[in-house]
Amino acid sequence: MLAPDASRREFLKSAGAAAGALVLGFVLPAGARAAARAATTAADVNAFVRIDSDGAVTLQVGKSEMGQGVFTGYAQLLGEELEVDWQTVRVVSAPVAPVYNVPGLPVQFTGGSMSVRTGFDAMRQAGAAARGLLIDAAAIELGVPAAELVAETGTVFHAASGRRLGYGALASRAATLPARAPGTLKSPADWKLIGKPLKRVDTRAKVNGTAGFGLDVRLKNLHYAMVARAPSFGATLASFDPEPARAIPGVVEVVEVPSGVAVIATNTWAARRGRDALKPTWHDGPATGFSSSALAKSYAILAALPGAVARSSGDPAALPKELRRLDADYVTPYLAHAAMEPLNCCVAFSAAGCDIYAGTQMQTPDLMAATAVAGLPPEKIRIHTTYLGGGFGRRAAAASDFVREAVAVAKKFPYPVMTVWSREDDMKGGYYRPQAHSRLTATLGSDGLPVGWTHTLVGQPVIKGTPFAAMAVDPKTGLDATTHEGASDLPYKIENMRVEVHDDLQPVPVLWWRSVGHSNSAFAVESFIDECAHLAGKDPLAYRLALLAGQPRHLAALKLAADKAGWGSPLPKGRARGLAVHESFNSVVAQVAEVSIGNGVPQVHRVVAAIHCGVAINPNLIAQQLESAVTYGLSAALYGEITLEDGVVQQSNFNDYPVVRHAAAPAVEAYIVPSTDPPTGVGEPGLPPIAPAVANALFALTGTRARRLPLSHTSFPATPA
C-alpha cells in the first residue's frame, strides 16, 4: 500500500510494481496547466489517479486536509464520473509540484475556501477520462463497440451479452491505451454522488486514532526540540547559559538558532523542562513599548482622517444636512488562530536530502524556505503533508516561520528532530488576525433607508509582501483588499457611498485568520445596518430585504434563514433574535441568533444559518463547516482577544484566551439554498455573520448596543430590559 505521505516517484514506482495498474495523468484547468508547464518538465505536468488490479482507486490530492473535508469532496467528484464504488476510493496527500498550484497563482496552498471551487471541473474530468479508458479497454477485451458499453459501480457492462468486467481486470489493458480527452461530463440529472450526504473518507481513521497528524510522526532515533523565543516581536538574542538546560535528564544539546535557543532532547517533556530552565537575555526589538490599547487610541484618531479611497459613488458629503444622520465606531481586537493542534514540524536530513513532515497549508513557500535554510536544491527536499489538527490560516504563513525554524534546528544534527510548540508558544508566537477600527456614517432618506454611507477602516494589511500580493493589492492605491473586503463591495443599494482605508503597518506579525478581513467588516457593517433600521423604526429583516433588491442570492439566503428561525414569531420571555447577512468567498450566508442574558452574561441558544454556495457537493460537509464557523466565530465574538503590553502578548493558554465550551455551544441549524450554479466557498463564509447577529440580538433584548469585540467588554443588564 502507498503511504499517505508518498512522493510522486513512490506513487509511480508502486503503480509500476502493482501488476496491471492503470496510472492516469490528468491535467488541471488551463491556468494551472500553463503555470505548471512553465516551471517543470513535461513529465511532471500531471496529477495522478491509480486503479490497481484489485479495482482499488487511489487519488492524489494537492490540498491539505484540515477538517474541511477536501479529501472527501474530491473523491466524491472523481467517483461521480468514474462510476466507482465509493468505498474503493482512497485519497493520499500529493507531493509539492506546480501542477497542484492554485489556478492563476504560482503557489500550492490550501486556503481562501477555494478547494472545491477550483477542483470541481478538474476532478470530474479526471474521473471521466479514466472511465473512458476503461470502456475502451473493455471494448477490446469483449470485441464489441465502445458505444455498447456502460460503466457502473467499478465495472464495465455489456447489456446485450450480459458480460461484465471489473475495473481491476481492465487496468492492465487500459494502461496501454493512449490518453484521451474526458468527453462529455454527466448531466446533473444523472448525478449519483454529487449532492449526496456521503460519509467522510477520514472519519474512521480519526475516530480510531490511526490518522497521521504532524505530532504523530515517528521516525527512527527521533529527537524533540523546543525553542526559547524572544518575548517581544523582533527582539534579538543577547546571551544565554546552556548549562541549566543541559542538567535536565533527557536533554542532549542546546544550540542557538535564528529564532532563539533550541533545546534538543529524547522526549518533549525533557525538551520543555530544558527550554524553560534557560534564562536568555534579549536586545530590544521594534515591538518594545508597543501596546494594543495605545494602538486602539491611534486607530480612533486615524479613522477620523481621510484615507485612501477604496470605493466611491455619488457624494455622501453633499447630502442635505437636515436628513437624519447616524455615526458609530466599531472596534475589533487581535485574535489568535488557536488551532487544536499546536504548531510542530519534523525534519530529517540524510544523504538523499531533506524530508519534512508537517501539517501545512502552504507547501510551495515552505519548500522555498526549506531550500534557503537547508542549502539544498528543491528536488532534494520532500514535504510530506500530514493531516492538520486545525489550520484557520496559521499553518498558511507565507513566511513559513515554523517550517523554517524546524529546518534550522534539524540541520545541526545527524538524526531527525521534531520541533514542537507548546500551547503557550503557539499563543504568543505571532501571526494574528489584525486589530481594526471602523467609523461609519449613514444619512437616511425620508423612507428611512440610507441614501448616503461612509465607512473609514483602519487596520494592518496581511497580504502585502506575500506571494498573493498581485491578486489582492491595488497597484493604483496600494491598498490591501483584505483590509476593506466586505466593506467596499457592499450589496446594499445605497446611491452615495464612500469607503476609505488606512493600511497601517505595525511590528506585530499578522496573518489571514478564518474569513480574513470579512470578520472585521461584517461586524461593523451588519451591526450598523441594524442601527439604521432601529433609527428608522423598521424591522431589521424588512429593512435589509428592501436594500437588497436586485440581489437574488442574498435575498434567498436571508429569507431562508429568517423562515427557518421563525423570525417575527413569539419567543419565551427573556429571549430575542438578531440577524446578519454577509457575502464572502463568493458565497452568501445569513444567520439568525437567539440569545438571552444570565447575570449580565450573553448566552446564545440557537443559530440558524443559511448559505447560498452554488451546487452542494456534499450537504453534510457544508453543514459541518457552517457549524464549525459559527462555533469558531462565536468564541471570538464572546471572548477572543490578544492584547500586548510593552510588546509582550498577555494571553498564554485557554485559561485567558477562552473558547466556547460544549455547555455554552448553541444548537446550530444549517440550511442550503438549492442552486445549480458552480460551487463557491464554504469553509469560511459561515464565520462573518455570527458576531453581528449575536450583537444585534443582544440589542433587541437589552437595548444596549455592543460596538466593541469581544462582547465581554460591553456591560449588559443583569436581566433584559
VONU-929501 format. One record per residue (C-alpha): y, x, z; chain. Coordinates in steps of 0.02 Angstrom, whole numbers. Example, Ala and Ser with C-alpha at 12.3 -4.5 7.8 and 13.67 -1.06 7.14 Angstrom:
<recs>
-225 / 615 / 390 / A
-53 / 684 / 357 / A
</recs>
This chain:
<recs>
0 / 0 / 0 / A
176 / 58 / -36 / A
280 / 96 / 118 / A
435 / -13 / 141 / A
546 / 141 / 125 / A
460 / 207 / -31 / A
561 / 306 / -156 / A
568 / 270 / -342 / A
447 / 414 / -375 / A
325 / 348 / -244 / A
338 / 175 / -319 / A
291 / 238 / -491 / A
155 / 353 / -427 / A
74 / 212 / -329 / A
86 / 100 / -481 / A
0 / 229 / -588 / A
-135 / 257 / -459 / A
-170 / 71 / -448 / A
-287 / 33 / -592 / A
-218 / -97 / -707 / A
-46 / -112 / -626 / A
98 / -180 / -727 / A
263 / -96 / -684 / A
409 / -187 / -761 / A
577 / -105 / -782 / A
707 / -240 / -794 / A
891 / -213 / -824 / A
1025 / -292 / -719 / A
1178 / -382 / -793 / A
1284 / -289 / -919 / A
1412 / -221 / -796 / A
1281 / -140 / -684 / A
1181 / -79 / -833 / A
1331 / 9 / -910 / A
1379 / 89 / -745 / A
1201 / 149 / -719 / A
1185 / 224 / -891 / A
1346 / 319 / -867 / A
1276 / 403 / -712 / A
1090 / 426 / -740 / A
961 / 467 / -869 / A
887 / 325 / -970 / A
726 / 337 / -872 / A
818 / 289 / -712 / A
904 / 134 / -781 / A
778 / 12 / -712 / A
737 / -85 / -557 / A
554 / -123 / -535 / A
430 / -264 / -518 / A
247 / -217 / -500 / A
96 / -327 / -522 / A
-66 / -250 / -460 / A
-242 / -280 / -522 / A
-272 / -395 / -372 / A
-124 / -503 / -426 / A
-7 / -446 / -287 / A
176 / -439 / -338 / A
296 / -309 / -267 / A
484 / -318 / -289 / A
604 / -176 / -250 / A
771 / -240 / -187 / A
926 / -133 / -181 / A
1008 / -239 / -47 / A
997 / -216 / 141 / A
905 / -349 / 241 / A
1006 / -378 / 400 / A
953 / -555 / 440 / A
1044 / -643 / 299 / A
882 / -672 / 203 / A
914 / -575 / 43 / A
733 / -518 / 31 / A
678 / -699 / 36 / A
812 / -760 / -85 / A
774 / -626 / -214 / A
587 / -653 / -203 / A
616 / -839 / -222 / A
720 / -813 / -379 / A
594 / -692 / -453 / A
447 / -804 / -410 / A
530 / -955 / -489 / A
523 / -881 / -663 / A
367 / -776 / -636 / A
268 / -931 / -586 / A
182 / -840 / -445 / A
106 / -892 / -280 / A
246 / -872 / -155 / A
132 / -784 / -32 / A
95 / -642 / -153 / A
274 / -581 / -172 / A
303 / -426 / -67 / A
478 / -356 / -50 / A
522 / -175 / -14 / A
686 / -81 / 0 / A
740 / 12 / -155 / A
799 / 192 / -158 / A
980 / 238 / -192 / A
1014 / 229 / -379 / A
1162 / 173 / -485 / A
1060 / 31 / -559 / A
1072 / -54 / -390 / A
1262 / -40 / -384 / A
1362 / -199 / -363 / A
1411 / -253 / -539 / A
1580 / -181 / -583 / A
1583 / -58 / -437 / A
1515 / 120 / -426 / A
1433 / 82 / -258 / A
1265 / 20 / -196 / A
1301 / -80 / -40 / A
1272 / -248 / 42 / A
1423 / -350 / 93 / A
1553 / -472 / 34 / A
1424 / -612 / 29 / A
1382 / -551 / -146 / A
1194 / -527 / -148 / A
1135 / -694 / -216 / A
1292 / -714 / -322 / A
1255 / -551 / -414 / A
1066 / -567 / -413 / A
1047 / -748 / -466 / A
1029 / -710 / -652 / A
950 / -537 / -636 / A
805 / -590 / -526 / A
764 / -740 / -633 / A
773 / -636 / -791 / A
655 / -509 / -714 / A
530 / -646 / -674 / A
544 / -722 / -848 / A
519 / -553 / -932 / A
363 / -517 / -829 / A
295 / -691 / -863 / A
320 / -666 / -1049 / A
224 / -503 / -1049 / A
81 / -580 / -954 / A
72 / -727 / -1075 / A
73 / -605 / -1222 / A
-69 / -508 / -1141 / A
-168 / -668 / -1113 / A
-143 / -718 / -1295 / A
-225 / -555 / -1347 / A
-367 / -570 / -1220 / A
-405 / -750 / -1266 / A
-369 / -736 / -1451 / A
-252 / -885 / -1453 / A
-68 / -907 / -1496 / A
51 / -870 / -1352 / A
133 / -1039 / -1383 / A
-27 / -1125 / -1322 / A
-20 / -1038 / -1153 / A
72 / -1079 / -994 / A
95 / -979 / -834 / A
62 / -1065 / -669 / A
27 / -1005 / -491 / A
-10 / -825 / -535 / A
-119 / -866 / -685 / A
-104 / -896 / -873 / A
-189 / -1058 / -928 / A
-251 / -1115 / -1098 / A
-263 / -1304 / -1088 / A
-362 / -1328 / -1250 / A
-509 / -1222 / -1191 / A
-483 / -1237 / -1004 / A
-486 / -1048 / -987 / A
-378 / -964 / -856 / A
-338 / -781 / -822 / A
-257 / -715 / -664 / A
-107 / -601 / -670 / A
-209 / -460 / -593 / A
-336 / -468 / -735 / A
-194 / -463 / -862 / A
-91 / -325 / -782 / A
-180 / -182 / -872 / A
-157 / -260 / -1045 / A
22 / -314 / -1009 / A
66 / -136 / -958 / A
28 / -76 / -1135 / A
144 / -201 / -1220 / A
322 / -161 / -1273 / A
463 / -226 / -1163 / A
533 / -393 / -1211 / A
687 / -498 / -1179 / A
672 / -628 / -1039 / A
684 / -775 / -1158 / A
745 / -946 / -1103 / A
758 / -973 / -917 / A
694 / -1132 / -838 / A
799 / -1287 / -832 / A
849 / -1335 / -654 / A
745 / -1493 / -678 / A
591 / -1382 / -687 / A
626 / -1276 / -534 / A
484 / -1269 / -408 / A
552 / -1139 / -286 / A
740 / -1137 / -307 / A
816 / -1267 / -194 / A
665 / -1273 / -78 / A
675 / -1226 / 108 / A
539 / -1093 / 96 / A
494 / -984 / 244 / A
571 / -811 / 257 / A
464 / -666 / 197 / A
511 / -561 / 350 / A
482 / -689 / 488 / A
304 / -639 / 534 / A
345 / -453 / 546 / A
498 / -487 / 653 / A
403 / -602 / 768 / A
251 / -490 / 793 / A
353 / -331 / 809 / A
292 / -241 / 653 / A
460 / -248 / 563 / A
534 / -75 / 550 / A
714 / -58 / 611 / A
807 / 106 / 625 / A
761 / 130 / 807 / A
577 / 103 / 764 / A
565 / 259 / 654 / A
434 / 380 / 720 / A
408 / 549 / 638 / A
304 / 697 / 694 / A
393 / 802 / 827 / A
540 / 681 / 829 / A
683 / 727 / 945 / A
830 / 621 / 1001 / A
1015 / 659 / 1012 / A
1165 / 579 / 1095 / A
1341 / 639 / 1065 / A
1489 / 657 / 1182 / A
1634 / 597 / 1076 / A
1821 / 603 / 1105 / A
1887 / 469 / 1223 / A
2031 / 428 / 1104 / A
2029 / 423 / 915 / A
2075 / 586 / 829 / A
2064 / 694 / 986 / A
1977 / 862 / 960 / A
1860 / 962 / 1070 / A
1942 / 1093 / 1180 / A
1796 / 1159 / 1282 / A
1630 / 1113 / 1362 / A
1499 / 1188 / 1477 / A
1321 / 1156 / 1411 / A
1231 / 1205 / 1572 / A
1239 / 1038 / 1666 / A
1156 / 955 / 1517 / A
1026 / 1091 / 1495 / A
975 / 1067 / 1676 / A
912 / 892 / 1638 / A
722 / 887 / 1611 / A
683 / 848 / 1428 / A
845 / 921 / 1359 / A
807 / 1058 / 1233 / A
978 / 1102 / 1161 / A
1165 / 1069 / 1171 / A
1269 / 1102 / 1016 / A
1444 / 1070 / 953 / A
1458 / 956 / 801 / A
1612 / 894 / 708 / A
1617 / 732 / 807 / A
1595 / 812 / 979 / A
1449 / 886 / 1077 / A
1268 / 836 / 1040 / A
1130 / 843 / 1170 / A
955 / 852 / 1094 / A
805 / 801 / 1197 / A
625 / 745 / 1184 / A
672 / 567 / 1230 / A
826 / 456 / 1230 / A
840 / 445 / 1420 / A
848 / 633 / 1437 / A
973 / 643 / 1295 / A
1083 / 514 / 1378 / A
1074 / 594 / 1550 / A
1113 / 762 / 1473 / A
1258 / 694 / 1373 / A
1330 / 606 / 1525 / A
1317 / 767 / 1625 / A
1436 / 854 / 1507 / A
1619 / 860 / 1556 / A
1705 / 915 / 1395 / A
1893 / 932 / 1383 / A
1991 / 871 / 1234 / A
2153 / 906 / 1142 / A
2262 / 753 / 1119 / A
2249 / 662 / 954 / A
2358 / 537 / 858 / A
2297 / 390 / 963 / A
2352 / 467 / 1129 / A
2477 / 348 / 1207 / A
2427 / 205 / 1093 / A
2424 / 32 / 1172 / A
2362 / -128 / 1091 / A
2485 / -229 / 1196 / A
2630 / -123 / 1134 / A
2564 / -146 / 957 / A
2569 / -334 / 980 / A
2754 / -324 / 1026 / A
2793 / -216 / 875 / A
2699 / -335 / 762 / A
2802 / -481 / 826 / A
2959 / -385 / 777 / A
2890 / -341 / 606 / A
2841 / -521 / 573 / A
3025 / -569 / 582 / A
3071 / -445 / 445 / A
3048 / -463 / 256 / A
2886 / -392 / 193 / A
2805 / -357 / 26 / A
2781 / -518 / -71 / A
2600 / -572 / -96 / A
2641 / -746 / -164 / A
2800 / -834 / -214 / A
2827 / -1004 / -292 / A
2985 / -1105 / -280 / A
3110 / -1061 / -144 / A
3071 / -1119 / 34 / A
3236 / -1048 / 97 / A
3337 / -1162 / -18 / A
3268 / -1325 / 51 / A
3391 / -1442 / 138 / A
3420 / -1392 / 319 / A
3411 / -1571 / 382 / A
3225 / -1581 / 342 / A
3105 / -1562 / 488 / A
3051 / -1382 / 516 / A
2911 / -1307 / 617 / A
2890 / -1125 / 668 / A
2742 / -1042 / 753 / A
2666 / -870 / 783 / A
2480 / -835 / 792 / A
2402 / -676 / 862 / A
2226 / -608 / 844 / A
2154 / -450 / 928 / A
2048 / -303 / 877 / A
1864 / -353 / 876 / A
1704 / -252 / 887 / A
1556 / -291 / 774 / A
1437 / -289 / 924 / A
1276 / -298 / 823 / A
1115 / -324 / 919 / A
1050 / -152 / 869 / A
1172 / -10 / 914 / A
1202 / 123 / 783 / A
1066 / 250 / 750 / A
1009 / 367 / 612 / A
856 / 478 / 596 / A
867 / 635 / 488 / A
728 / 756 / 439 / A
758 / 917 / 343 / A
614 / 1001 / 252 / A
580 / 1115 / 105 / A
586 / 960 / -5 / A
761 / 916 / 50 / A
827 / 789 / 174 / A
759 / 618 / 222 / A
875 / 493 / 307 / A
810 / 336 / 392 / A
944 / 211 / 436 / A
988 / 29 / 439 / A
1137 / 48 / 323 / A
1239 / -70 / 216 / A
1320 / 71 / 117 / A
1191 / 176 / 27 / A
1299 / 265 / -103 / A
1435 / 327 / 16 / A
1300 / 378 / 140 / A
1214 / 479 / 6 / A
1376 / 565 / -44 / A
1420 / 601 / 137 / A
1247 / 673 / 170 / A
1263 / 781 / 15 / A
1426 / 854 / 78 / A
1364 / 886 / 255 / A
1190 / 949 / 210 / A
1248 / 1058 / 66 / A
1110 / 989 / -44 / A
1118 / 906 / -215 / A
1098 / 716 / -215 / A
925 / 724 / -290 / A
866 / 820 / -136 / A
921 / 682 / -18 / A
822 / 523 / 7 / A
892 / 375 / 102 / A
762 / 254 / 171 / A
844 / 89 / 214 / A
760 / 4 / 362 / A
788 / -172 / 424 / A
958 / -190 / 507 / A
974 / -267 / 680 / A
1139 / -344 / 625 / A
1274 / -267 / 519 / A
1430 / -378 / 507 / A
1515 / -237 / 412 / A
1497 / -98 / 542 / A
1349 / -23 / 450 / A
1454 / -25 / 291 / A
1578 / 109 / 342 / A
1644 / 193 / 185 / A
1671 / 349 / 291 / A
1483 / 348 / 333 / A
1527 / 406 / 507 / A
1360 / 378 / 594 / A
1258 / 447 / 449 / A
1373 / 597 / 426 / A
1360 / 636 / 611 / A
1169 / 621 / 614 / A
1151 / 739 / 466 / A
1267 / 865 / 550 / A
1160 / 858 / 708 / A
990 / 871 / 624 / A
1045 / 1010 / 506 / A
1039 / 1130 / 652 / A
855 / 1102 / 693 / A
683 / 1125 / 613 / A
621 / 955 / 673 / A
679 / 777 / 639 / A
817 / 711 / 751 / A
868 / 532 / 782 / A
1049 / 517 / 837 / A
1061 / 364 / 948 / A
1217 / 271 / 1004 / A
1218 / 179 / 1169 / A
1298 / 7 / 1179 / A
1450 / 89 / 1259 / A
1458 / 218 / 1118 / A
1448 / 77 / 992 / A
1584 / -25 / 1078 / A
1704 / 121 / 1095 / A
1660 / 205 / 931 / A
1795 / 130 / 821 / A
1798 / 33 / 658 / A
1859 / -134 / 724 / A
1922 / -294 / 647 / A
2111 / -264 / 639 / A
2234 / -339 / 761 / A
2353 / -456 / 668 / A
2507 / -565 / 685 / A
2557 / -716 / 581 / A
2726 / -802 / 580 / A
2734 / -969 / 490 / A
2871 / -1091 / 448 / A
2845 / -1261 / 368 / A
2975 / -1383 / 303 / A
2915 / -1564 / 299 / A
2971 / -1691 / 170 / A
3007 / -1874 / 201 / A
2821 / -1914 / 191 / A
2781 / -1785 / 324 / A
2692 / -1667 / 203 / A
2752 / -1487 / 183 / A
2874 / -1455 / 41 / A
2907 / -1278 / 99 / A
2794 / -1146 / 176 / A
2825 / -966 / 226 / A
2697 / -851 / 303 / A
2726 / -671 / 356 / A
2571 / -571 / 403 / A
2564 / -404 / 492 / A
2402 / -308 / 502 / A
2309 / -148 / 466 / A
2231 / -136 / 292 / A
2044 / -99 / 285 / A
2010 / -65 / 101 / A
2146 / 61 / 59 / A
2068 / 231 / 38 / A
1890 / 166 / 12 / A
1785 / 153 / -148 / A
1836 / -30 / -155 / A
2023 / 0 / -166 / A
2028 / -26 / -354 / A
1972 / -206 / -337 / A
2073 / -254 / -183 / A
2236 / -156 / -182 / A
2376 / -221 / -293 / A
2443 / -73 / -395 / A
2616 / -153 / -405 / A
2644 / -197 / -222 / A
2520 / -78 / -142 / A
2458 / -223 / -36 / A
2280 / -230 / 26 / A
2213 / -402 / -18 / A
2110 / -408 / 141 / A
2269 / -419 / 245 / A
2327 / -581 / 164 / A
2169 / -660 / 92 / A
2154 / -840 / 146 / A
2343 / -850 / 161 / A
2409 / -805 / -11 / A
2279 / -911 / -101 / A
2301 / -1075 / -6 / A
2229 / -1228 / -94 / A
2356 / -1345 / -14 / A
2479 / -1422 / -135 / A
2647 / -1357 / -73 / A
2785 / -1336 / -201 / A
2886 / -1200 / -117 / A
2782 / -1060 / -43 / A
2812 / -880 / 3 / A
2687 / -760 / 82 / A
2745 / -588 / 137 / A
2644 / -444 / 211 / A
2670 / -289 / 315 / A
2522 / -170 / 292 / A
2537 / -66 / 450 / A
2437 / 95 / 471 / A
2382 / 141 / 647 / A
2270 / 279 / 722 / A
2135 / 153 / 770 / A
1993 / 154 / 641 / A
1971 / -20 / 565 / A
1841 / -94 / 451 / A
1788 / -256 / 371 / A
1717 / -374 / 501 / A
1618 / -528 / 454 / A
1734 / -627 / 336 / A
1862 / -484 / 338 / A
2042 / -547 / 331 / A
1991 / -729 / 323 / A
1952 / -733 / 509 / A
2135 / -694 / 546 / A
2216 / -801 / 413 / A
2108 / -957 / 437 / A
2151 / -966 / 622 / A
2338 / -959 / 583 / A
2339 / -1073 / 431 / A
2221 / -1208 / 491 / A
2299 / -1215 / 664 / A
2473 / -1227 / 586 / A
2421 / -1365 / 466 / A
2362 / -1460 / 618 / A
2531 / -1433 / 699 / A
2615 / -1501 / 543 / A
2505 / -1655 / 546 / A
2548 / -1685 / 729 / A
2734 / -1667 / 695 / A
2717 / -1790 / 551 / A
2620 / -1910 / 662 / A
2471 / -1911 / 545 / A
2283 / -1895 / 564 / A
2231 / -1713 / 534 / A
2094 / -1765 / 413 / A
2202 / -1882 / 311 / A
2339 / -1751 / 310 / A
2226 / -1620 / 234 / A
2150 / -1740 / 108 / A
2324 / -1780 / 44 / A
2366 / -1595 / 25 / A
2201 / -1556 / -62 / A
2223 / -1674 / -210 / A
2152 / -1583 / -361 / A
2034 / -1475 / -256 / A
1866 / -1563 / -276 / A
1761 / -1431 / -187 / A
1874 / -1431 / -34 / A
1878 / -1620 / -32 / A
1689 / -1633 / -46 / A
1657 / -1512 / 98 / A
1790 / -1589 / 208 / A
1732 / -1768 / 180 / A
1550 / -1722 / 208 / A
1587 / -1633 / 373 / A
1700 / -1772 / 434 / A
1575 / -1907 / 388 / A
1428 / -1820 / 472 / A
1532 / -1785 / 627 / A
1588 / -1966 / 640 / A
1772 / -1922 / 626 / A
1876 / -2061 / 699 / A
1734 / -2141 / 796 / A
1745 / -2153 / 987 / A
1687 / -2006 / 1094 / A
1637 / -2001 / 1276 / A
1785 / -1983 / 1393 / A
1840 / -1803 / 1411 / A
1791 / -1750 / 1235 / A
1888 / -1728 / 1074 / A
1863 / -1668 / 897 / A
1956 / -1543 / 790 / A
1929 / -1488 / 611 / A
1967 / -1349 / 489 / A
1926 / -1309 / 309 / A
1935 / -1139 / 226 / A
1881 / -1053 / 66 / A
1813 / -876 / 67 / A
1695 / -779 / -46 / A
1710 / -921 / -172 / A
1632 / -1047 / -52 / A
1718 / -1186 / 44 / A
1668 / -1227 / 223 / A
1733 / -1371 / 328 / A
1693 / -1386 / 512 / A
1718 / -1516 / 647 / A
1706 / -1455 / 827 / A
1678 / -1568 / 977 / A
1744 / -1497 / 1140 / A
1777 / -1533 / 1323 / A
1860 / -1443 / 1468 / A
1771 / -1396 / 1628 / A
1879 / -1320 / 1765 / A
2002 / -1264 / 1633 / A
1868 / -1179 / 1529 / A
1835 / -1239 / 1350 / A
1660 / -1298 / 1312 / A
1602 / -1326 / 1134 / A
1463 / -1454 / 1124 / A
1437 / -1487 / 940 / A
1491 / -1410 / 775 / A
1463 / -1498 / 609 / A
1479 / -1380 / 461 / A
1477 / -1424 / 276 / A
1476 / -1293 / 139 / A
1506 / -1301 / -48 / A
1417 / -1145 / -110 / A
1354 / -1196 / -281 / A
1169 / -1215 / -307 / A
1073 / -1196 / -144 / A
936 / -1067 / -174 / A
857 / -1094 / -3 / A
933 / -1228 / 109 / A
851 / -1153 / 263 / A
936 / -985 / 236 / A
1103 / -1070 / 209 / A
1086 / -1171 / 368 / A
1037 / -1014 / 465 / A
1190 / -922 / 402 / A
1306 / -1065 / 449 / A
1229 / -1072 / 623 / A
1245 / -884 / 640 / A
1426 / -881 / 579 / A
1476 / -1020 / 698 / A
1399 / -931 / 848 / A
1469 / -761 / 799 / A
1641 / -833 / 764 / A
1639 / -936 / 923 / A
1604 / -780 / 1026 / A
1762 / -704 / 953 / A
1863 / -864 / 974 / A
1817 / -889 / 1156 / A
1802 / -712 / 1223 / A
1813 / -572 / 1094 / A
1946 / -438 / 1117 / A
1956 / -250 / 1105 / A
2106 / -178 / 1197 / A
2169 / 1 / 1208 / A
2273 / 90 / 1338 / A
2332 / 268 / 1309 / A
2220 / 271 / 1156 / A
2062 / 229 / 1254 / A
1959 / 72 / 1220 / A
1945 / -27 / 1381 / A
1786 / -125 / 1341 / A
1613 / -48 / 1357 / A
1473 / -175 / 1352 / A
1437 / -361 / 1355 / A
1499 / -373 / 1534 / A
1678 / -352 / 1472 / A
1652 / -399 / 1290 / A
1553 / -560 / 1314 / A
1467 / -659 / 1178 / A
1409 / -839 / 1175 / A
1251 / -855 / 1279 / A
1117 / -983 / 1247 / A
1181 / -1103 / 1380 / A
1354 / -1106 / 1301 / A
1298 / -1116 / 1120 / A
1340 / -1281 / 1036 / A
1223 / -1385 / 932 / A
1262 / -1337 / 752 / A
1227 / -1458 / 610 / A
1231 / -1383 / 436 / A
1256 / -1484 / 277 / A
1263 / -1427 / 97 / A
1367 / -1511 / -37 / A
1248 / -1544 / -183 / A
1300 / -1440 / -333 / A
1236 / -1366 / -495 / A
1372 / -1232 / -500 / A
1319 / -1049 / -494 / A
1289 / -991 / -314 / A
1433 / -923 / -211 / A
1443 / -832 / -45 / A
1351 / -893 / 110 / A
1339 / -754 / 241 / A
1523 / -750 / 292 / A
1613 / -912 / 242 / A
1549 / -1008 / 393 / A
1649 / -900 / 514 / A
1835 / -925 / 474 / A
1847 / -1112 / 513 / A
1769 / -1110 / 686 / A
1914 / -1038 / 787 / A
2046 / -1159 / 719 / A
1925 / -1307 / 728 / A
1897 / -1273 / 913 / A
2081 / -1237 / 947 / A
2131 / -1398 / 859 / A
2003 / -1497 / 959 / A
2071 / -1424 / 1120 / A
2247 / -1477 / 1072 / A
2184 / -1653 / 1035 / A
2103 / -1655 / 1206 / A
2236 / -1572 / 1313 / A
2400 / -1567 / 1217 / A
2400 / -1378 / 1240 / A
2413 / -1277 / 1080 / A
2322 / -1108 / 1077 / A
2411 / -984 / 965 / A
2326 / -826 / 1025 / A
2144 / -774 / 1024 / A
2034 / -763 / 1119 / A
2059 / -936 / 1192 / A
2040 / -863 / 1366 / A
2224 / -813 / 1352 / A
2276 / -996 / 1347 / A
2289 / -1095 / 1508 / A
2211 / -1265 / 1484 / A
2223 / -1401 / 1616 / A
2075 / -1413 / 1733 / A
2045 / -1587 / 1666 / A
2100 / -1656 / 1498 / A
2264 / -1749 / 1477 / A
</recs>
